[in-house]
């Protein structure tokens, strides 16, 4: 990549040829399964979770690569596209299982009544107003387990981990709206897909428990009943060899340069001193600061400070 100051700050319109982004910032999102470097013990934790059909709970600071392992596992084991549930304080188990648009269904019924005669009863189809959530889709009966990422579960409401226990233990759930529906079989749309799956008598029950990765930044404790149902793995502290391997996997051409080596050394020192930094900050810095025709010395130092600011401070 070549350093190009596209924006000049002078208000003059220009036709700028903006260079391609680094590989981890291409859209639609491209899996980085080939570049992921599992830390020591991660492969054993993944295999334990797969053998025991238990969720894998990975704890570590933000930016340490907790969520990346699922892309590599899904690719290696041919588990299909990864389902993703990004947790906020408002996330609920219900939305993760399925979503039902009751108001949309009522509106459709009223619209039908206004366009047909009294002799014709309205056609009421519930299917268009139901969609399975990421967890609900992962628990569909399949010939191979699906891969599900539950990202930053420590950001959830206090009750969510306990609410998850029944679904994770039984591998099934009910859709009450379909239990009461006149038709025993309804095809319901899956999460992040136009595919539909048949649900019988409102019950969804997995035939092969999904591979579930839950990530936590370690900002809260979880109840013992939740923890005992998980395989737990704590991300180790980053070391210089590990950082070098990560950079080499993403930016092979840049890792051998003196500038990259110096950035890795500095990053390693700061992390060892307790500073909170993310690996993608290091990658960003190497991309820009080792670019051909890169920024001059004073500008390079300003960019270094900008890109490698500690995450625990403003």
C-alpha angles and dihedrals in degrees: 000000000000121000108244123177095213094170114061100176094229099108093240116139114238137174099237119191099216112208122237114275125250111277095257091056100053120121137250083046113268118209114244094205094130093052098047114111110200112218120233113295095014096107091052091049092050093048091048090053091048094048095045096038090233129139116258113230111200118192126192144112121298113278096023094118100258096142097043097076094071092063091055094045092048090050097045094046097037094238095154129236114349115249112221131204112182109200126222131170088267097052116122136190090238094061091046091055102041144328123225121195100208094166091051090052092050091048091051091050092050091048091052093050091054092056103043134063124256090252092063116071113219117258107241115197115173096188099085090056097053129076129171117237124228095272092041090053092047089056095055115119107265139162090239130029118262122230117239128185117202099190124206098353089175087072090065131104111277093254099051098085089053091045089056094057098085095049093045093047099043099032091219144082141182130241101212093198089061094042087062096038119113094234116069094208125049129170110228127193117248126230118281090358144084090226117115129210129200116247117195121208090344094291124126114190125171121230094197118029111240124247101251125190116190118189129204131183089210094249095133144018124251128219116265091240088061096043095050090059093056137073102231126212127176117206110242122232113275116256131196094254090049092049091048091051092050093049091046091052092054102030110021094165094052101044094074095057121102090234092057092046090052092049091050091048092050092045091050092050093050093048090049088053090057102261117148109236132153127227093235088060089060092047091049091050093049092048093054103031097047094045120129110261085015128181118295121259099272093042091046090055091050090050091048090055091045096049099039101047113145112258095220092064136058 
